[in-house]
Amino acid sequence: MKDKIDKLFKHKIEEPEKLPAGLNWTPEQGWENYNKDFLQGRKTFSLKYLYIALAAACIAFFAILLPLINSDSEKIKVVENTTQEVMQITLPDGSLLWLNKNTRIQYPARFKTPVIEIFLEGEAYFEIDKSNQYEYLVKAFNASVRTAVETAFNIRAFANEKHVTVTVARGGAKVSGNETDEMVLVVPEGSYCSVNRSEKLIFASVNSNQNFQAWRTGRLIFDYQSVASVADILAEYFNTEIEITDKQVAYCMFTGEFHKKSIDEILQQIQSEFKINIEHQGSKIILSGKGC
């Protein structure tokens, strides 16, 4: 269309029929004026709509991009350890997290707010980075744990257990038994806190259990403990039922340290020190004998 208009105009100015007297005009001059006025106007008109089209394209691009950016920042990451091994995770702020087997956790994919909410079911050990600038709020059933810079703590919250247990290895934590924070206990380093899930009771005490991290480290320590106490710890750690049929065996005091040993290896060590019989009945282990 543009070429047809140009050709028609050029043809007309090259063959003018009559010109006013005294008019100083030539076909070349007419073509030059046409290019200067009409084509320049058309160019300006085209650029104007080109800029409008570009602006509209930019608006549309950002309209599509911004929801994607926002959705990424608000995205919740869910991790579930269904293996038989301990799983280690590095959180967005560099803090470390270990998950026990049969544990599920969810947390923000990107840390953007001052308080980071984390939901846990199972057992996890947190090591908060010393350069951390966020406050952690870990929720496990009816228990809430608040902590900040350079803290290490363990949370045990399995669905089949009546209590949520928080043990602080380094730093300190604030533990409450409900969402309203009506009762908050400050749990210092070397202490633990237990929250009853059904009765909403909460108490704290000095931690005497050296094996609260055994699931993560593979190290079991017994410091002059009764065989009954040792049996309870082994039963929980190896998920095996242990029954003691003679009281004399239960009261024997045992000291020992094991690293990534099987339950049979540990029981053989106990058996070598006391007069204890070990019997396997299916998945159950029975301890009997004359004792120490």
ChimeraX attribute file (.defattr): number of C-alpha atoms within 10 A of each C-alpha:
attribute: neighborCount
match mode: 1-to-1
recipient: residues
	/A:1	5
	/A:2	6
	/A:3	7
	/A:4	9
	/A:5	9
	/A:6	14
	/A:7	10
	/A:8	10
	/A:9	13
	/A:10	16
	/A:11	12
	/A:12	11
	/A:13	16
	/A:14	13
	/A:15	9
	/A:16	10
	/A:17	7
	/A:18	6
	/A:19	9
	/A:20	7
	/A:21	6
	/A:22	6
	/A:23	7
	/A:24	8
	/A:25	10
	/A:26	12
	/A:27	15
	/A:28	12
	/A:29	12
	/A:30	15
	/A:31	16
	/A:32	11
	/A:33	12
	/A:34	16
	/A:35	14
	/A:36	11
	/A:37	10
	/A:38	11
	/A:39	13
	/A:40	12
	/A:41	12
	/A:42	12
	/A:43	10
	/A:44	12
	/A:45	11
	/A:46	12
	/A:47	12
	/A:48	11
	/A:49	11
	/A:50	12
	/A:51	11
	/A:52	12
	/A:53	12
	/A:54	11
	/A:55	12
	/A:56	11
	/A:57	12
	/A:58	12
	/A:59	12
	/A:60	11
	/A:61	11
	/A:62	11
	/A:63	11
	/A:64	11
	/A:65	12
	/A:66	11
	/A:67	11
	/A:68	12
	/A:69	11
	/A:70	10
	/A:71	11
	/A:72	13
	/A:73	14
	/A:74	14
	/A:75	13
	/A:76	14
	/A:77	12
	/A:78	12
	/A:79	15
	/A:80	17
	/A:81	18
	/A:82	14
	/A:83	11
	/A:84	9
	/A:85	13
	/A:86	18
	/A:87	18
	/A:88	15
	/A:89	13
	/A:90	11
	/A:91	17
	/A:92	12
	/A:93	14
	/A:94	14
	/A:95	18
	/A:96	16
	/A:97	18
	/A:98	20
	/A:99	25
	/A:100	22
	/A:101	18
	/A:102	16
	/A:103	22
	/A:104	19
	/A:105	20
	/A:106	16
	/A:107	19
	/A:108	19
	/A:109	15
	/A:110	16
	/A:111	16
	/A:112	11
	/A:113	10
	/A:114	10
	/A:115	15
	/A:116	16
	/A:117	18
	/A:118	18
	/A:119	15
	/A:120	22
	/A:121	20
	/A:122	22
	/A:123	24
	/A:124	26
	/A:125	24
	/A:126	20
	/A:127	19
	/A:128	25
	/A:129	18
	/A:130	12
	/A:131	11
	/A:132	14
	/A:133	12
	/A:134	18
	/A:135	16
	/A:136	19
	/A:137	18
	/A:138	21
	/A:139	22
	/A:140	24
	/A:141	18
	/A:142	17
	/A:143	25
	/A:144	24
	/A:145	23
	/A:146	19
	/A:147	21
	/A:148	20
	/A:149	17
	/A:150	16
	/A:151	19
	/A:152	23
	/A:153	25
	/A:154	20
	/A:155	26
	/A:156	22
	/A:157	25
	/A:158	19
	/A:159	13
	/A:160	7
	/A:161	11
	/A:162	14
	/A:163	23
	/A:164	25
	/A:165	21
	/A:166	28
	/A:167	28
	/A:168	23
	/A:169	21
	/A:170	16
	/A:171	17
	/A:172	22
	/A:173	26
	/A:174	19
	/A:175	28
	/A:176	26
	/A:177	26
	/A:178	19
	/A:179	11
	/A:180	9
	/A:181	13
	/A:182	8
	/A:183	13
	/A:184	18
	/A:185	16
	/A:186	17
	/A:187	22
	/A:188	19
	/A:189	18
	/A:190	18
	/A:191	21
	/A:192	25
	/A:193	25
	/A:194	22
	/A:195	25
	/A:196	17
	/A:197	20
	/A:198	9
	/A:199	10
	/A:200	13
	/A:201	14
	/A:202	21
	/A:203	16
	/A:204	18
	/A:205	13
	/A:206	14
	/A:207	15
	/A:208	10
	/A:209	14
	/A:210	13
	/A:211	16
	/A:212	21
	/A:213	17
	/A:214	15
	/A:215	22
	/A:216	18
	/A:217	12
	/A:218	14
	/A:219	16
	/A:220	22
	/A:221	16
	/A:222	19
	/A:223	12
	/A:224	12
	/A:225	15
	/A:226	17
	/A:227	23
	/A:228	20
	/A:229	15
	/A:230	21
	/A:231	20
	/A:232	15
	/A:233	19
	/A:234	19
	/A:235	17
	/A:236	12
	/A:237	16
	/A:238	11
	/A:239	10
	/A:240	15
	/A:241	14
	/A:242	20
	/A:243	17
	/A:244	17
	/A:245	12
	/A:246	15
	/A:247	14
	/A:248	16
	/A:249	22
	/A:250	21
	/A:251	15
	/A:252	18
	/A:253	18
	/A:254	18
	/A:255	13
	/A:256	13
	/A:257	11
	/A:258	13
	/A:259	12
	/A:260	11
	/A:261	12
	/A:262	11
	/A:263	14
	/A:264	11
	/A:265	11
	/A:266	16
	/A:267	17
	/A:268	14
	/A:269	13
	/A:270	19
	/A:271	15
	/A:272	9
	/A:273	12
	/A:274	17
	/A:275	15
	/A:276	21
	/A:277	15
	/A:278	15
	/A:279	13
	/A:280	10
	/A:281	8
	/A:282	6
	/A:283	9
	/A:284	12
	/A:285	17
	/A:286	16
	/A:287	22
	/A:288	18
	/A:289	17
	/A:290	12
	/A:291	19
	/A:292	13
